[in-house]
């Protein structure tokens, strides 16, 4: 997944999407906020229909998921290292 840091907070992104829902044209929004139309379509697919609290929760869950993946990777490395030590011993 692209973890390129965005210059926009969830609040700002949802604000832009609310303007779109209110009838603003994607091209106009893109120009006004200095992003590409593709960016706005990506935001719509990720945040469309969300409230700010939902977006914050999504971000927390993504962060938690990344932490758990790192913990799992560390545990797997430890297990592999222990297996290697045991193999040498016997």
Secondary structure by P-SEA (a helix, b strand, c coil): cccccccccaaaaaaaaaaaaacccaaaaaaaacccaaaaaaaaaacccccaaaaaaaaaaaaaaaaaaaaaaaaaaaaaaaaaaaaaac
